[in-house]
Amino acid sequence: MSRIGKQPVPIPQGVKAKVENGTVYIEGPKGKLDFTYHPNMTVRIDENANAIVVTRPDDERQNRALHGLTRSLIANMVEGVTKGYEKRLHIEGIGYQARLEKNKIVLNVGFANAIERVAPDGVQVELPDPTTIVIRGIDKQKVGQFAAEVRAARKPEPYKGKGVRYENEHVRRKEGKSFASGG
């Protein structure tokens, strides 16, 4: 039995949950989210425990996989509408910086042209300083995907460590060529 899938998702105070026609609707203080789950799964709201319960029909491989996935996605939605999600990126390198134009982030990271990335709906971008990017939103998938797209503009390279990296990301450094006496 899936250890994650069989745990109920508690519904905190101030969050409304509704299940109808194969879709879960979650509404909280930060916004609304909905998710259409796989037809093999059964999702119901337990009024006594004030929680969302996910069950599966049998122990077939695909159903076991979907059980934990469905429960995790619903738990992420509940956390998103209550706390929200945030990713922080740091730009390393001389002259490397970012600026904000409406909902578009413009990166100057050592290429001839500036790289532009447009933030999807529901994702807010903030620049406390030109080398720090803060990405916030209620949808974990959208926040993580946009952060990955911004990082992919110039991944950190291993020799000087220049590029866009996550705040606590450790970049493994390489030594480079050493000019020893050769034969």
Backbone as a chain_set.jsonl record, in Angstrom:
{"seq": "MSRIGKQPVPIPQGVKAKVENGTVYIEGPKGKLDFTYHPNMTVRIDENANAIVVTRPDDERQNRALHGLTRSLIANMVEGVTKGYEKRLHIEGIGYQARLEKNKIVLNVGFANAIERVAPDGVQVELPDPTTIVIRGIDKQKVGQFAAEVRAARKPEPYKGKGVRYENEHVRRKEGKSFASGG", "coords": {"N": [[0.847, -1.185, 0.0], [0.489, 2.242, -0.739], [2.382, 4.47, 1.072], [2.329, 7.223, 1.119], [0.033, 7.812, -0.385], [-2.118, 6.768, 1.137], [-2.4, 8.47, 3.273], [-4.514, 10.946, 4.609], [-5.313, 14.217, 3.266], [-5.127, 16.991, 5.163], [-7.542, 19.608, 5.597], [-6.96, 22.893, 6.05], [-8.019, 25.634, 8.261], [-10.087, 28.084, 6.768], [-9.86, 27.24, 4.164], [-11.504, 26.093, 1.301], [-12.761, 23.133, -0.063], [-13.75, 21.172, -2.869], [-15.166, 18.465, -4.636], [-16.006, 17.384, -7.774], [-17.271, 15.791, -10.706], [-14.813, 14.482, -11.444], [-12.872, 16.37, -10.848], [-10.91, 18.312, -8.629], [-11.483, 21.073, -6.643], [-9.898, 23.713, -5.074], [-9.942, 26.339, -2.8], [-8.503, 29.124, -1.3], [-6.976, 31.553, 0.995], [-4.994, 32.725, -0.657], [-5.724, 32.239, -3.282], [-7.319, 30.409, -6.058], [-7.323, 26.99, -7.115], [-7.486, 24.243, -9.436], [-7.754, 20.753, -10.231], [-7.764, 18.076, -12.413], [-8.175, 14.817, -11.828], [-6.927, 11.432, -12.418], [-9.138, 9.042, -13.941], [-9.182, 6.475, -12.726], [-8.672, 6.844, -10.03], [-10.221, 7.543, -6.832], [-11.537, 10.276, -5.301], [-12.5, 11.814, -2.355], [-14.192, 13.918, 0.048], [-13.731, 13.839, 3.427], [-15.898, 14.624, 5.78], [-16.018, 14.39, 8.588], [-13.325, 14.115, 9.48], [-12.353, 16.352, 8.322], [-10.813, 16.363, 5.909], [-9.176, 15.432, 2.792], [-9.514, 12.464, 1.032], [-7.831, 9.994, -0.803], [-8.367, 7.181, -2.803], [-7.64, 3.94, -4.303], [-8.551, 1.602, -6.925], [-7.402, -1.041, -7.141], [-4.386, -3.081, -6.743], [-2.819, -2.702, -8.999], [0.035, -1.885, -11.008], [0.093, 0.73, -12.307], [-2.038, 2.024, -10.979], [-1.096, 2.044, -8.36], [1.027, 3.812, -8.617], [-0.311, 6.165, -9.444], [-1.836, 6.674, -7.191], [-0.259, 7.72, -4.984], [0.769, 9.937, -6.362], [-1.533, 11.48, -7.026], [-2.475, 12.156, -4.467], [-0.28, 13.652, -3.524], [-0.248, 15.825, -5.332], [-2.68, 17.063, -4.711], [-2.19, 17.742, -2.034], [-0.126, 19.593, -2.439], [-1.566, 21.593, -3.74], [-3.264, 22.473, -1.666], [-1.357, 23.463, 0.145], [-0.306, 25.477, -1.465], [-2.443, 27.357, -1.792], [-2.636, 28.247, 0.795], [-0.021, 28.914, 1.959], [1.649, 29.424, -0.263], [4.23, 29.349, -2.833], [7.78, 29.733, -3.29], [10.677, 30.557, -5.129], [14.1, 31.251, -5.14], [16.575, 32.86, -7.021], [19.985, 33.393, -7.894], [22.244, 35.57, -9.507], [25.407, 35.187, -10.797], [28.455, 36.664, -11.66], [30.502, 39.019, -13.43], [29.024, 41.983, -14.447], [26.704, 40.651, -15.043], [23.23, 40.709, -14.863], [19.735, 41.332, -13.981], [16.585, 42.675, -15.059], [13.284, 44.036, -14.645], [10.431, 44.159, -16.686], [7.285, 44.968, -16.745], [5.499, 42.024, -16.801], [7.663, 40.6, -17.563], [10.926, 39.25, -17.522], [14.175, 40.437, -17.995], [17.266, 39.309, -18.893], [20.689, 39.959, -18.64], [23.274, 38.211, -19.368], [25.939, 37.802, -20.313], [25.708, 37.234, -23.048], [25.418, 38.379, -26.499], [22.895, 39.422, -27.0], [20.116, 40.435, -24.927], [18.308, 38.199, -22.812], [14.945, 37.326, -22.771], [12.283, 36.421, -20.631], [8.977, 35.539, -20.214], [6.741, 35.746, -17.576], [4.452, 33.23, -16.543], [0.797, 33.184, -16.162], [-0.348, 33.831, -12.878], [2.099, 33.732, -11.65], [4.407, 35.631, -9.899], [7.095, 37.892, -10.257], [9.937, 39.18, -8.644], [12.474, 41.598, -8.008], [14.703, 42.084, -5.702], [17.316, 43.095, -5.764], [19.6, 43.781, -8.518], [20.869, 41.292, -8.962], [19.447, 39.263, -7.776], [16.686, 37.138, -7.982], [13.317, 36.68, -7.283], [10.803, 34.363, -7.353], [7.388, 33.902, -7.14], [4.29, 32.204, -6.313], [1.092, 30.405, -6.396], [0.848, 27.952, -7.546], [2.726, 25.162, -7.505], [3.989, 23.752, -9.589], [4.056, 25.598, -11.76], [5.648, 27.673, -10.662], [8.096, 26.345, -10.15], [8.73, 25.466, -12.762], [9.016, 27.904, -14.195], [11.155, 29.021, -12.787], [13.138, 27.168, -13.446], [13.306, 27.633, -16.209], [14.304, 30.254, -16.251], [16.789, 29.822, -15.014], [17.921, 28.154, -16.928], [18.626, 29.924, -18.904], [21.245, 30.733, -18.571], [23.125, 28.501, -17.368], [24.967, 27.711, -14.357], [28.453, 27.674, -14.776], [31.229, 25.351, -14.441], [33.876, 26.314, -14.064], [34.416, 29.113, -13.469], [32.127, 29.616, -12.121], [30.139, 31.263, -13.025], [26.864, 32.455, -13.911], [23.291, 31.682, -13.725], [21.891, 30.633, -10.76], [20.178, 28.541, -8.315], [19.271, 29.72, -5.04], [20.479, 28.282, -2.796], [22.06, 26.5, -4.142], [24.729, 24.313, -4.779], [27.541, 24.667, -6.681], [29.617, 22.59, -8.348], [33.011, 22.992, -8.571], [35.608, 23.124, -11.029], [39.113, 22.635, -11.646], [40.514, 23.48, -13.963], [42.829, 24.101, -16.686], [46.197, 23.252, -16.054], [49.31, 24.607, -16.443], [51.727, 22.811, -16.63], [55.122, 21.652, -16.909], [55.532, 20.248, -19.998], [56.137, 17.338, -22.05]], "CA": [[0.0, 0.0, 0.0], [1.252, 3.479, -0.82], [2.433, 5.155, 2.362], [1.929, 8.616, 0.913], [-1.329, 7.841, -0.907], [-3.166, 6.457, 2.103], [-2.528, 9.551, 4.25], [-5.474, 11.975, 4.185], [-4.799, 15.589, 3.16], [-5.949, 17.832, 6.043], [-7.996, 20.889, 5.047], [-6.803, 23.889, 7.119], [-9.053, 26.652, 8.448], [-10.108, 29.106, 5.723], [-9.71, 26.628, 2.838], [-12.694, 25.373, 0.849], [-12.452, 22.08, -1.029], [-14.94, 20.62, -3.511], [-14.858, 17.439, -5.629], [-17.143, 17.068, -8.65], [-16.984, 15.402, -12.092], [-13.414, 14.139, -11.654], [-12.01, 17.53, -10.631], [-10.808, 18.821, -7.258], [-11.394, 22.538, -6.596], [-9.395, 24.184, -3.779], [-9.941, 27.799, -2.718], [-7.937, 29.57, -0.029], [-6.715, 32.991, 1.089], [-4.112, 33.23, -1.713], [-6.296, 32.062, -4.617], [-8.063, 29.191, -6.393], [-6.673, 26.021, -7.987], [-8.274, 23.049, -9.716], [-6.949, 19.646, -10.742], [-8.543, 16.947, -12.901], [-7.405, 13.619, -11.5], [-7.093, 10.255, -13.289], [-10.435, 8.404, -13.654], [-9.045, 5.284, -11.883], [-8.617, 7.234, -8.625], [-11.448, 8.031, -6.205], [-11.215, 11.347, -4.359], [-13.689, 12.257, -1.621], [-13.92, 14.769, 1.2], [-14.194, 13.258, 4.682], [-16.394, 15.761, 6.57], [-15.705, 14.181, 10.014], [-11.899, 14.394, 9.72], [-12.048, 17.593, 7.602], [-9.65, 16.022, 5.09], [-9.424, 14.856, 1.472], [-9.021, 11.089, 1.018], [-7.651, 9.426, -2.145], [-8.323, 5.716, -2.79], [-7.413, 3.333, -5.604], [-9.399, 0.418, -7.068], [-6.681, -2.297, -6.941], [-2.943, -2.924, -6.585], [-2.136, -2.716, -10.289], [1.206, -0.995, -10.975], [-0.255, 2.113, -12.649], [-2.88, 2.578, -9.922], [-0.24, 2.311, -7.197], [1.779, 5.034, -8.925], [-1.243, 7.3, -9.477], [-2.378, 6.899, -5.851], [0.605, 8.667, -4.288], [0.872, 11.158, -7.157], [-2.767, 12.265, -6.879], [-2.497, 12.693, -3.113], [0.758, 14.685, -3.424], [-0.668, 17.008, -6.087], [-3.741, 17.731, -3.943], [-1.533, 18.348, -0.863], [0.592, 20.774, -2.931], [-2.563, 22.628, -4.001], [-3.705, 23.005, -0.37], [-0.259, 24.28, 0.666], [-0.166, 26.644, -2.339], [-3.461, 28.385, -1.528], [-2.475, 28.773, 2.155], [1.287, 29.551, 2.146], [2.265, 29.82, -1.528], [5.56, 28.803, -3.11], [8.77, 30.743, -3.643], [12.009, 30.108, -5.547], [15.039, 32.366, -5.219], [17.705, 32.627, -7.916], [21.063, 34.367, -7.749], [23.044, 35.71, -10.72], [26.82, 35.313, -10.456], [29.285, 37.029, -12.809], [30.706, 40.457, -13.579], [28.154, 42.57, -15.452], [25.48, 39.854, -15.191], [22.151, 41.277, -14.065], [18.374, 41.167, -14.485], [15.668, 43.795, -14.823], [11.891, 43.658, -14.808], [9.593, 44.995, -17.54], [5.925, 44.455, -16.54], [5.556, 40.627, -16.35], [8.764, 40.003, -18.32], [12.239, 39.426, -16.904], [15.207, 40.593, -19.016], [18.544, 38.888, -18.32], [21.942, 40.244, -19.326], [24.159, 37.206, -18.77], [27.136, 37.547, -21.092], [25.458, 37.014, -24.472], [25.308, 39.622, -27.257], [21.537, 39.934, -26.814], [19.485, 40.164, -23.637], [17.361, 37.086, -22.871], [13.674, 37.703, -22.151], [11.402, 35.332, -20.211], [7.686, 36.068, -19.791], [6.192, 34.981, -16.453], [3.104, 32.738, -16.811], [-0.262, 33.698, -15.289], [-0.305, 33.292, -11.523], [3.469, 33.746, -11.142], [4.921, 36.984, -9.729], [8.554, 37.962, -10.217], [10.397, 40.322, -7.877], [13.924, 41.774, -8.028], [15.17, 42.917, -4.591], [18.478, 43.778, -6.316], [19.776, 43.302, -9.902], [21.417, 39.94, -9.073], [18.587, 38.325, -7.056], [15.352, 37.0, -8.582], [12.394, 35.951, -6.425], [9.638, 33.923, -8.122], [6.353, 33.473, -6.198], [3.005, 31.822, -6.875], [0.363, 29.395, -5.625], [0.959, 26.679, -8.253], [4.098, 24.691, -7.345], [4.534, 23.355, -10.886], [4.353, 26.808, -12.544], [6.769, 28.382, -10.032], [9.307, 25.562, -10.402], [9.031, 25.451, -14.199], [9.518, 29.216, -14.607], [12.496, 29.16, -12.19], [14.037, 26.345, -14.249], [13.503, 28.315, -17.498], [15.194, 31.401, -16.015], [18.111, 29.257, -14.756], [18.425, 27.581, -18.182], [19.138, 30.999, -19.749], [22.706, 30.636, -18.42], [23.398, 27.612, -16.243], [26.278, 27.993, -13.773], [29.515, 26.854, -15.37], [32.036, 24.81, -13.345], [35.225, 26.862, -13.932], [34.372, 30.365, -12.702], [30.881, 29.645, -11.361], [29.259, 32.315, -13.535], [25.581, 32.007, -14.428], [22.118, 31.816, -12.86], [21.764, 29.443, -9.908], [19.235, 28.628, -7.2], [19.903, 30.393, -3.904], [21.354, 27.421, -1.999], [22.637, 25.49, -5.018], [26.185, 24.194, -4.728], [28.096, 24.413, -8.012], [30.884, 21.876, -8.225], [34.012, 23.738, -9.33], [36.727, 22.383, -11.607], [40.365, 23.371, -11.523], [40.939, 24.073, -15.23], [44.121, 23.616, -17.189], [47.394, 23.694, -15.336], [50.401, 24.639, -17.423], [52.927, 22.167, -16.103], [56.111, 21.411, -17.978], [55.107, 19.101, -20.792], [57.221, 16.658, -22.738]], "C": [[0.888, 1.243, 0.0], [1.218, 4.197, 0.524], [1.968, 6.597, 2.229], [0.456, 8.673, 0.525], [-2.398, 7.605, 0.129], [-3.31, 7.514, 3.195], [-3.564, 10.568, 3.762], [-4.818, 13.354, 4.136], [-5.669, 16.472, 4.056], [-6.309, 19.151, 5.364], [-7.9, 21.923, 6.163], [-7.98, 24.865, 7.176], [-8.967, 27.684, 7.332], [-9.922, 28.566, 4.315], [-10.978, 25.855, 2.513], [-12.27, 24.366, -0.202], [-13.76, 21.507, -1.571], [-14.481, 19.605, -4.556], [-16.114, 17.195, -6.446], [-16.665, 16.8, -10.072], [-15.497, 15.153, -12.356], [-12.446, 15.291, -11.483], [-12.067, 17.954, -9.166], [-10.628, 20.333, -7.343], [-10.967, 22.934, -5.184], [-9.366, 25.716, -3.829], [-9.455, 28.203, -1.334], [-7.661, 31.056, -0.04], [-5.853, 33.547, -0.048], [-4.671, 33.05, -3.122], [-7.022, 30.738, -4.777], [-7.228, 28.316, -7.315], [-7.64, 24.88, -8.267], [-7.388, 22.024, -10.399], [-7.882, 18.517, -11.15], [-7.706, 15.692, -12.707], [-7.762, 12.464, -12.437], [-8.402, 9.533, -12.939], [-10.347, 7.133, -12.804], [-9.072, 5.625, -10.393], [-9.995, 7.697, -8.14], [-11.038, 9.059, -5.161], [-12.518, 11.772, -3.693], [-13.25, 13.113, -0.437], [-14.558, 14.117, 2.419], [-14.583, 14.419, 5.603], [-16.011, 15.626, 8.05], [-14.265, 14.569, 10.329], [-11.472, 15.72, 9.1], [-10.782, 17.409, 6.762], [-10.107, 15.458, 3.746], [-8.758, 13.484, 1.448], [-8.977, 10.591, -0.418], [-7.573, 7.903, -1.997], [-8.143, 5.204, -4.207], [-8.212, 2.042, -5.694], [-8.692, -0.903, -6.759], [-5.189, -2.01, -6.827], [-2.185, -3.06, -7.892], [-1.039, -1.651, -10.27], [0.855, 0.47, -11.249], [-1.096, 2.758, -11.55], [-2.084, 2.872, -8.656], [0.53, 3.616, -7.402], [0.876, 6.266, -8.867], [-1.768, 7.659, -8.088], [-1.565, 7.952, -5.1], [0.723, 9.993, -5.016], [-0.335, 12.065, -6.943], [-2.821, 12.921, -5.503], [-1.483, 13.826, -2.952], [0.351, 15.962, -4.152], [-1.757, 17.78, -5.34], [-3.141, 18.414, -2.708], [-0.772, 19.613, -1.267], [-0.369, 21.917, -3.23], [-3.009, 23.284, -2.699], [-2.618, 23.901, 0.221], [-0.097, 25.56, -0.15], [-1.174, 27.732, -2.036], [-3.38, 28.921, -0.104], [-1.167, 29.54, 2.311], [1.86, 30.116, 0.858], [3.652, 29.216, -1.658], [6.488, 29.918, -3.566], [10.078, 30.062, -4.05], [12.873, 31.355, -5.66], [16.21, 31.958, -6.104], [18.723, 33.734, -7.712], [21.884, 34.377, -9.032], [24.477, 36.011, -10.317], [27.59, 35.668, -11.722], [29.369, 38.541, -12.955], [29.843, 40.969, -14.729], [26.871, 41.79, -15.691], [24.408, 40.464, -14.294], [20.799, 41.031, -14.72], [17.598, 42.445, -14.235], [14.259, 43.337, -15.182], [11.183, 44.659, -15.701], [8.195, 44.39, -17.533], [5.999, 43.015, -16.037], [6.666, 39.865, -17.064], [10.072, 40.281, -17.599], [13.275, 39.445, -18.028], [16.56, 40.322, -18.365], [19.699, 39.29, -19.222], [22.988, 39.337, -18.694], [25.278, 36.807, -19.721], [26.932, 37.229, -22.555], [25.339, 38.371, -25.164], [23.932, 40.257, -27.059], [21.029, 39.597, -25.416], [18.465, 39.037, -23.833], [16.104, 37.499, -22.115], [12.873, 36.458, -21.823], [10.119, 35.965, -19.675], [7.114, 35.159, -18.706], [4.783, 34.507, -16.797], [2.082, 33.339, -15.852], [-0.162, 33.043, -13.922], [1.089, 33.254, -10.919], [3.944, 35.2, -11.083], [6.44, 36.927, -9.618], [8.937, 39.261, -9.525], [11.914, 40.386, -7.971], [14.327, 42.672, -6.857], [16.427, 43.701, -4.953], [18.746, 43.162, -7.693], [20.321, 41.879, -10.042], [20.601, 38.894, -8.304], [17.197, 38.34, -7.683], [14.507, 36.168, -7.631], [11.147, 35.649, -7.247], [8.63, 33.35, -7.141], [5.078, 33.097, -6.94], [2.337, 30.766, -6.023], [0.46, 28.02, -6.265], [2.423, 26.234, -8.239], [4.746, 24.37, -8.689], [4.921, 24.583, -11.717], [5.558, 27.564, -11.988], [8.084, 27.666, -10.33], [9.717, 25.559, -11.859], [9.601, 26.788, -14.653], [10.919, 29.46, -14.033], [13.512, 28.363, -13.0], [14.321, 26.989, -15.604], [14.448, 29.507, -17.356], [16.621, 30.9, -15.787], [18.732, 28.734, -16.04], [18.957, 28.647, -19.138], [20.665, 31.024, -19.72], [22.988, 29.805, -17.179], [24.768, 27.932, -15.656], [27.352, 27.072, -14.356], [30.527, 26.483, -14.282], [33.404, 25.469, -13.142], [35.259, 28.156, -13.129], [33.099, 30.492, -11.877], [29.905, 30.699, -11.836], [27.966, 31.709, -14.07], [24.471, 32.234, -13.422], [21.975, 30.518, -12.077], [20.678, 29.654, -8.869], [19.991, 29.145, -5.984], [20.879, 29.492, -3.138], [21.99, 26.322, -2.834], [24.155, 25.494, -4.901], [26.678, 23.836, -6.122], [29.465, 23.782, -7.819], [31.909, 22.528, -9.142], [35.101, 22.811, -9.835], [37.969, 23.265, -11.591], [40.755, 24.078, -12.813], [42.286, 23.538, -15.638], [45.242, 24.115, -16.308], [48.563, 23.549, -16.314], [51.685, 24.101, -16.789], [53.886, 21.925, -17.259], [55.749, 20.122, -18.701], [56.272, 18.554, -21.58], [57.198, 16.859, -24.163]], "O": [[1.92, 1.276, 0.67], [0.145, 4.495, 1.049], [1.297, 7.128, 3.114], [-0.289, 9.498, 1.053], [-3.485, 8.174, 0.031], [-4.262, 7.456, 3.974], [-3.496, 11.006, 2.614], [-3.875, 13.623, 4.881], [-6.84, 16.685, 3.743], [-5.496, 19.737, 4.65], [-8.664, 21.858, 7.126], [-8.815, 24.916, 6.273], [-7.868, 28.116, 6.985], [-9.834, 29.343, 3.365], [-11.47, 25.07, 3.323], [-11.517, 24.691, -1.121], [-14.744, 21.372, -0.844], [-13.518, 19.853, -5.281], [-17.16, 16.846, -5.901], [-15.777, 17.483, -10.582], [-14.979, 15.573, -13.39], [-11.303, 15.201, -11.931], [-13.13, 17.955, -8.545], [-9.731, 20.819, -8.031], [-11.603, 22.536, -4.208], [-8.839, 26.309, -4.77], [-9.933, 27.69, -0.322], [-8.061, 31.756, -0.97], [-5.969, 34.728, -0.375], [-4.151, 33.644, -4.067], [-7.306, 30.037, -3.806], [-6.515, 28.816, -8.186], [-8.508, 24.577, -7.448], [-6.406, 22.366, -11.058], [-8.692, 18.05, -10.349], [-6.663, 15.522, -13.338], [-8.764, 12.512, -13.151], [-8.742, 9.423, -11.761], [-11.35, 6.74, -12.208], [-9.454, 4.787, -9.577], [-10.819, 8.174, -8.92], [-10.28, 8.749, -4.243], [-13.51, 12.054, -4.364], [-12.108, 13.046, 0.017], [-15.765, 13.874, 2.448], [-13.718, 15.112, 6.139], [-15.712, 16.627, 8.701], [-14.002, 15.26, 11.313], [-10.349, 16.171, 9.325], [-9.821, 18.17, 6.874], [-11.26, 15.06, 3.581], [-7.585, 13.35, 1.8], [-9.944, 10.735, -1.165], [-6.814, 7.392, -1.174], [-8.436, 5.897, -5.181], [-8.526, 1.438, -4.667], [-9.302, -1.801, -6.179], [-4.77, -0.852, -6.816], [-1.031, -3.487, -7.897], [-1.172, -0.632, -9.593], [1.276, 1.355, -10.504], [-0.885, 3.926, -11.224], [-2.369, 3.843, -7.956], [0.666, 4.421, -6.481], [1.257, 7.292, -8.303], [-2.107, 8.814, -7.833], [-2.111, 8.953, -4.636], [0.772, 11.05, -4.388], [-0.188, 13.265, -6.708], [-3.168, 14.096, -5.382], [-1.78, 14.842, -2.323], [0.579, 17.062, -3.647], [-1.754, 19.011, -5.338], [-3.53, 19.531, -2.368], [-0.769, 20.596, -0.526], [-0.037, 23.081, -3.004], [-3.122, 24.508, -2.627], [-2.917, 24.976, 0.741], [0.214, 26.613, 0.406], [-0.82, 28.911, -2.02], [-3.989, 29.949, 0.193], [-1.179, 30.691, 2.747], [2.491, 31.173, 0.874], [4.183, 28.643, -0.707], [6.053, 30.912, -4.147], [10.527, 29.117, -3.402], [12.448, 32.377, -6.198], [16.764, 30.868, -5.965], [18.369, 34.87, -7.397], [22.189, 33.32, -9.584], [24.738, 36.968, -9.587], [27.394, 35.031, -12.757], [28.419, 39.257, -12.64], [29.917, 40.458, -15.847], [26.027, 42.229, -16.472], [24.645, 40.708, -13.11], [20.721, 40.58, -15.863], [17.908, 43.206, -13.318], [14.073, 42.375, -15.928], [11.311, 45.868, -15.508], [7.94, 43.411, -18.233], [6.516, 42.788, -14.943], [6.623, 38.638, -17.162], [10.309, 41.391, -17.123], [13.263, 38.583, -18.906], [16.957, 41.002, -17.418], [19.695, 39.001, -20.418], [23.525, 39.639, -17.628], [25.541, 35.62, -19.916], [27.911, 36.972, -23.256], [25.178, 39.395, -24.5], [23.814, 41.478, -26.963], [21.45, 38.616, -24.803], [17.837, 38.934, -24.887], [16.173, 37.96, -20.976], [12.788, 35.539, -22.638], [10.164, 36.821, -18.792], [7.016, 33.946, -18.893], [3.984, 35.299, -17.298], [2.454, 33.937, -14.843], [0.081, 31.84, -13.819], [1.255, 32.791, -9.791], [3.893, 35.917, -12.082], [6.999, 36.037, -8.976], [8.345, 40.31, -9.779], [12.576, 39.349, -8.01], [14.301, 43.895, -6.99], [16.598, 44.837, -4.512], [18.175, 42.119, -8.011], [20.246, 41.305, -11.129], [21.032, 37.746, -8.195], [16.605, 39.4, -7.889], [14.916, 35.084, -7.215], [10.507, 36.559, -7.774], [8.947, 32.427, -6.392], [4.809, 33.589, -8.036], [2.916, 30.279, -5.052], [0.186, 27.016, -5.608], [3.267, 26.855, -8.886], [5.917, 24.68, -8.905], [5.998, 24.608, -12.314], [6.397, 28.042, -12.752], [9.068, 28.298, -10.714], [10.905, 25.639, -12.174], [10.567, 26.817, -15.416], [11.773, 30.036, -14.707], [14.629, 28.83, -13.22], [15.443, 26.907, -16.103], [15.288, 29.748, -18.223], [17.568, 31.489, -16.309], [19.942, 28.854, -16.231], [19.666, 28.317, -20.087], [21.302, 31.306, -20.735], [23.08, 30.337, -16.073], [25.651, 28.384, -16.385], [27.18, 25.855, -14.419], [30.673, 27.215, -13.303], [34.046, 25.205, -12.126], [36.056, 28.28, -12.199], [32.997, 31.376, -11.026], [28.941, 31.008, -11.136], [27.961, 30.603, -14.611], [24.668, 32.889, -12.399], [21.942, 29.433, -12.66], [20.298, 30.787, -8.571], [21.213, 29.022, -5.909], [22.003, 29.911, -2.86], [22.419, 25.307, -2.285], [24.787, 26.55, -4.923], [26.277, 22.816, -6.682], [30.355, 24.37, -7.204], [31.701, 22.608, -10.353], [35.474, 21.844, -9.171], [37.875, 24.491, -11.529], [41.284, 25.188, -12.756], [42.822, 22.626, -15.009], [45.238, 25.265, -15.869], [48.761, 22.498, -16.922], [52.6, 24.856, -16.461], [53.507, 21.985, -18.429], [55.669, 19.052, -18.098], [57.283, 19.233, -21.759], [58.059, 16.34, -24.873]]}, "num_chains": 1, "name": "protein.A"}
